[in-house]
């Protein structure tokens, strides 16, 4: 029969890759815990309206990339393309702000965007997402980025570049948008079809277009840092000043706009040459209007998402073999011995010993071969004969020595194997 393969852009993470993912998750949780960031788990499916309103109707994500379908209940649902909108939805829905408007939340999991798959770009990818809510102070922006750089450093990433920009606010951005629109209208002929359409819907998205002619055109366009209001300017200056205080190197990228509409003021990305074309390993920024826009109180926020798949691809392969070798293999010869082995095997596991056995009733030779292949430190050899006198042979697989052990006494066996 024909094989059924996975969906394009969706992939399996196989057992020899998962130890890396587990190690990162463990480290991330430990660091988040130290920084007082709590875990929130949110659904994969949300009402489509959440992302339309949250991310913005005229963004690539919402216009072209969402997995949206009409549910049997006649409601449009979407597989989350990012986590921020969902985290805020949960924060509002459960009135978390009433308990304490300051919330520091993280969530780790799969996201879905129907982009063109290529190296480092998938349709199902994973993010490590952090949101700090309820704090507007620019020192928070610096603190968040500083923690992020520390975290990536602890995970073993090198040569990271933190790029920052300010995207202004609702007060100063309209004037900038108008300026950019005017500039680009005069050069409309040089823009790709998509960007000509964006000129009417969301001109700032043109900064992100990969088309060479659009890139060249936009390179002469006005930049937002020249238009931000006094308060945004002061905020931005304080952010860079406090990054310096915390010794976090950063560069200002005056053309960075980010691909989601909710950002205000600080926006940032972490890139690395190691990733090639898809060079962003993290993106984030401040979103002071988003909570209100999604029906909540006027609470400010800032956060980031690390591309987990990209992060993993940057880690070296050294030290990644997780030790899943069984401590003991139980080679049983004969039906009665198999029955006893089954019981001992499961008793040992409950006592925290990694035990394995063979159910196929193979010869001693082939069972020993399997024990060797699994690299167990010990093999317990039980034959029907041994059961009668309650002993079995325990073989040390390293030095080949063998000793009789009492199989009625699980405690003694555990001691030998772990000792
Ligand atoms: P984003 O820049 O769209 O931001 O995504 C963050 C990171 O996710 C990217 O830097 C990249 O590493 C990874 N990523 C995005 N798309 C893909 C893909 N198709 N395949 C593999 N990796 C991908 C956000 O999602 C915002 N929600 C971040 C945020 C949180 N802002 C504030 N809070």
Boltz pocket constraint, residues with backbone or C-beta under 6 A from the ligand:
constraints:
  - pocket:
      binder: B
      contacts: [[A, 81], [A, 82], [A, 83], [A, 84], [A, 113], [A, 115], [A, 120], [A, 121], [A, 122], [A, 123], [A, 124], [A, 125], [A, 126], [A, 127], [A, 129], [A, 130], [A, 131], [A, 259], [A, 260], [A, 270], [A, 280], [A, 281], [A, 282], [A, 283], [A, 284], [A, 285], [A, 286], [A, 302], [A, 303], [A, 304], [A, 305], [A, 306], [A, 307], [A, 308], [A, 309], [A, 310]]
      max_distance: 6.0
